[in-house]
Amino acid sequence: MREHTPQQEAESAPGFDVPVTAAEVLLDGHRATRDRVARSILDHGPSSAADLATRLGLTAAAVRRHLDGLTAAGLVESREQRVYGSRGRGRPAKVFALTDAGRDAFYQAYDQLAADALRWIADSVGGGEAGEEAVAAFARARFGKQAEKYLETLRQTEAQQRPEALAQALSADGYAATVRRVPSAVAKAPAGAQLCQHHCPVAHIAEQFPQLCEAETEVFSQLLGTHVQRLATIAHGDGVCTTYVPAPGAASSPAQRSAGHGSDAAPTAST
């Protein structure tokens, strides 16, 4: 249900030679009509099936089929029509309205809003290094708050299994995280792990403000009780955000040694 780009409009124009099967044509047509139904509700507000049929030039039966599909997907919900003033006899008409998920399926300006907010934070302290540090402080506070939810789970998890526990917690928050064990180059030494996030909800903002990625990496280190190394990020054009987590007992970084933290240290959410 996202807005069509010029490229998509060009591809759908006559003469754009893309071989498709009859089944694909029918499926695309079904999706396009369903999107029209949802768009009409977005533009005109809660609507009855009869209103949608009239507005879109469809049969009532066809509209109901699409409404059933949208409802099953959690994008539309039915409710009684609100009547202002005196109400006539009979049951109120049933109307269909978009859910929050349905609205989110359309283009939203959340990314631009977030970028403008972070830029305002940086400018409000004079920009430059002071501005960058202000954004970094916000990022650390944000990810630190998020990490508080994971803290108890990781405290109850053996150090060797903490990457998997963190991946599960991240996946529950929409990051689609997995762990891949990395064989050790030294015989009989414990293997490290790569924590992979296949989705990043703030990737577009992190392109402009790398402090978000840096703060997230710091929080991972604190939660896992060991130094970690960010190898790749979606914000920088990589397919997956990848963080290397050394095995428990591996040599700690100079910064950790000076701070007195070993790789088996208890997780902390402080930033």
C-alpha positions in Angstrom: 0.0 0.0 0.0 3.0 2.3 -0.3 3.0 5.1 -2.8 4.1 4.1 -6.3 7.5 5.4 -7.3 8.1 6.8 -10.8 10.0 3.6 -11.7 7.0 1.4 -10.6 4.7 3.6 -12.6 6.9 3.3 -15.6 7.1 -0.5 -15.2 3.4 -0.7 -15.2 2.9 1.5 -18.2 2.1 -0.1 -21.6 5.2 -1.2 -23.5 7.2 -2.1 -20.5 8.1 -5.7 -21.4 8.1 -7.8 -18.3 7.1 -11.5 -18.8 4.5 -12.6 -16.3 2.3 -15.5 -15.9 -1.5 -15.4 -15.9 -1.5 -16.3 -12.2 0.9 -13.3 -11.4 -1.4 -11.0 -13.3 -4.4 -12.1 -11.3 -2.4 -11.8 -8.0 -1.1 -8.4 -8.8 -4.6 -7.2 -9.8 -6.0 -8.6 -6.5 -3.4 -6.7 -4.5 -3.9 -3.5 -6.5 -7.6 -3.6 -5.9 -7.1 -4.3 -2.2 -4.7 -1.4 -2.0 -7.4 0.8 -3.6 -9.9 -0.2 -1.0 -7.5 0.6 1.9 -6.5 3.9 0.2 -10.1 4.9 -0.1 -10.6 4.3 3.6 -7.5 6.4 4.4 -8.7 9.2 2.2 -12.3 9.3 3.2 -12.3 7.8 6.7 -14.3 4.9 8.1 -16.5 3.6 5.2 -19.2 1.0 4.7 -18.8 -1.7 2.1 -21.6 0.0 0.1 -19.8 3.4 0.1 -16.5 1.7 -1.0 -18.3 -0.2 -3.8 -19.8 3.0 -5.1 -16.7 5.1 -4.7 -14.4 2.5 -6.4 -16.9 1.2 -9.0 -16.8 -2.4 -7.6 -19.4 -4.8 -6.7 -20.4 -5.1 -3.0 -19.3 -8.7 -3.0 -15.8 -7.9 -4.4 -15.4 -5.1 -1.8 -16.3 -7.5 1.0 -13.8 -10.1 -0.1 -11.0 -7.4 0.0 -12.2 -6.2 3.4 -12.1 -9.7 4.7 -8.5 -10.0 3.6 -7.5 -6.7 5.1 -9.2 -7.5 8.3 -7.5 -10.9 8.5 -4.2 -9.2 8.0 -4.9 -6.8 10.9 -4.9 -3.7 8.6 -8.7 -2.9 8.8 -11.2 -3.3 11.6 -15.0 -3.1 11.6 -17.1 -1.1 14.0 -20.5 0.5 14.3 -20.9 3.8 12.5 -20.8 6.8 14.8 -24.0 8.8 14.6 -24.0 12.5 15.6 -27.4 13.9 16.5 -30.6 12.0 16.5 -30.3 8.4 15.5 -32.9 6.6 13.4 -34.4 3.2 13.8 -32.5 0.0 13.1 -29.0 -1.1 13.8 -26.2 1.3 13.0 -24.4 0.6 9.8 -21.1 -1.3 10.0 -18.1 0.7 8.8 -14.5 -0.3 8.2 -11.5 1.8 9.5 -7.8 1.4 9.2 -5.9 0.1 12.2 -2.6 1.5 13.4 -0.8 -1.2 11.4 -2.9 -0.3 8.3 -1.9 3.3 8.6 1.7 2.4 9.0 1.5 0.5 5.7 1.3 3.8 3.9 4.2 6.3 3.7 4.9 8.0 7.0 7.3 10.9 7.6 8.7 9.4 10.9 12.2 9.2 9.5 12.3 12.8 8.6 10.8 13.8 11.9 13.4 11.8 13.8 16.3 13.3 11.7 15.0 16.8 12.3 14.8 16.2 16.0 18.3 14.9 16.2 19.6 17.8 14.1 17.8 20.3 16.4 19.5 18.6 19.4 22.9 19.1 17.8 22.2 22.7 16.7 20.8 23.6 20.1 24.2 23.2 21.8 26.1 25.0 19.0 26.8 22.2 16.6 30.3 20.8 15.9 31.8 18.4 18.4 29.3 19.6 21.1 26.4 18.8 18.8 27.8 15.4 18.0 28.2 14.6 21.7 24.7 15.7 22.4 23.3 13.3 19.8 25.6 10.6 21.2 24.3 11.2 24.7 20.7 10.9 23.4 21.6 7.7 21.6 23.2 6.1 24.7 20.2 7.0 26.8 17.8 5.6 24.3 19.6 2.3 23.8 20.4 2.1 27.6 16.6 2.3 28.3 16.0 -0.4 25.7 18.7 -2.6 27.3 17.0 -2.5 30.7 14.4 -4.9 29.3 17.0 -7.4 28.3 19.1 -7.1 31.5 17.4 -9.7 33.7 17.3 -12.3 31.0 21.0 -11.9 30.3 21.9 -12.0 34.0 20.3 -15.4 34.3 22.1 -16.7 31.2 25.6 -18.4 31.1 28.2 -16.2 29.4 28.6 -18.6 26.5 24.9 -18.4 25.7 24.4 -14.6 26.1 24.7 -13.8 22.4 21.7 -16.2 21.6 19.7 -14.7 24.5 20.4 -11.2 23.3 19.4 -12.2 19.7 16.1 -13.5 21.0 15.4 -10.3 22.9 16.3 -8.2 19.8 14.1 -10.3 17.6 11.2 -9.7 19.9 11.7 -6.0 19.3 11.8 -6.4 15.5 15.5 -6.6 14.8 15.3 -10.2 13.3 18.5 -11.1 15.0 20.4 -14.4 14.7 23.8 -15.7 16.0 26.5 -17.5 14.0 29.3 -19.3 15.8 32.8 -18.5 14.6 35.3 -21.4 14.9 38.4 -20.5 16.8 41.7 -20.3 15.0 43.4 -21.9 18.1 42.7 -25.6 18.7 40.5 -26.3 21.7 39.9 -22.6 22.3 36.2 -21.5 22.6 34.6 -20.1 19.5 33.4 -16.5 19.3 30.0 -15.5 17.8 28.6 -13.1 15.2 25.4 -11.3 16.3 23.5 -10.5 13.1 20.6 -8.1 12.9 18.8 -8.6 9.6 16.6 -5.5 10.2 17.2 -2.1 11.6 14.2 0.1 12.4 16.4 3.2 12.5 18.7 2.5 9.5 17.8 5.6 7.6 18.4 7.8 10.6 21.7 6.1 11.4 23.0 6.9 7.9 23.0 10.5 9.0 23.8 10.0 12.7 26.3 7.1 13.2 26.2 7.8 17.0 23.1 5.5 17.0 25.2 2.6 15.8 28.0 3.4 18.2 25.7 3.7 21.2 24.1 0.4 20.3 27.5 -1.3 20.1 28.4 0.1 23.6 25.2 -1.3 25.1 25.9 -4.7 23.5 29.3 -4.7 25.2 27.8 -3.9 28.5 25.0 -6.4 28.3 27.3 -9.2 27.2 30.0 -8.4 29.7 32.8 -8.3 27.1 34.2 -6.1 24.5 32.5 -6.4 21.1 33.4 -5.3 17.6 31.0 -3.9 15.0 31.9 -5.4 11.6 29.1 -4.2 9.4 25.9 -2.1 9.5 22.8 -1.7 7.4 23.1 2.0 7.7 26.5 2.0 5.9 25.1 -0.1 3.0 25.8 -3.6 4.3 23.1 -6.2 4.1 23.2 -7.1 7.8 24.3 -5.4 11.0 27.1 -7.7 12.3 28.7 -7.6 15.7 31.6 -9.9 16.7 31.4 -11.2 20.3 34.6 -12.9 21.6 34.2 -16.2 23.4 34.3 -16.0 27.2 37.9 -16.1 28.4 39.2 -14.4 25.3 41.7 -11.5 25.8 39.9 -8.3 26.7 40.5 -5.0 25.0 43.0 -2.5 26.5 40.1 -0.2 27.6 38.4 -3.0 29.4 41.6 -4.1 31.2 42.2 -0.6 32.4 38.6 -0.4 33.6 38.9 -3.8 35.4 36.2 -5.6 33.3 36.8 -9.2 32.2 34.8 -11.0 29.5 32.8 -12.9 32.1 31.7 -9.7 33.9 28.0 -9.5 34.9 25.9 -7.6 32.4 25.0 -4.1 33.1 22.6 -1.7 31.4 24.3 1.5 32.6 25.7 3.8 29.9 
